[in-house]
Amino acid sequence: MLAALAKGLGPTNSARYEKGKTIMTEGQAGAMMYVVLEGRVAVSIQGKVVERVGPGGVLGEMALIDQSPRAATALAETDSVLLTLNRGVFLQLVKTQPEFGVALLAATAERVRFMASR
């Protein structure tokens, strides 16, 4: 659902990452959030994989929401295509497409519950 909503916006881009390439690094400033369109991404904290994100999944949104450093590192586990959204596009989506914001909140809540259950 997030991918379909975000794709409808003009100034977004997709990025290709080959298997093993770093998408974002823990501790660094975050300027983008990503929606996985194809492939699979491994998300790790302090070197331990805590989540695998596939098509339709979101990563990097927390840094855009609160402008804090990245909480995790993300590596392409397979060749992957990700939709990239900068903060301006992200805020525009939240403002103009409330269903995007609701879907993002649901995805974030699901991630928090998953992490709390580990």
Secondary structure, DSSP 8 states (H G I E B T S, - for coil): -HHHHHHTSTT-EEEEE-TT-EEE-TTS---EEEEEEES-EEEEETTEEEEEE-TT-EESHHHHHH----SSEEEESSSEEEEEEEHHHHHHHHHH-HHHHHHHHHHHHHHHHHHHT-
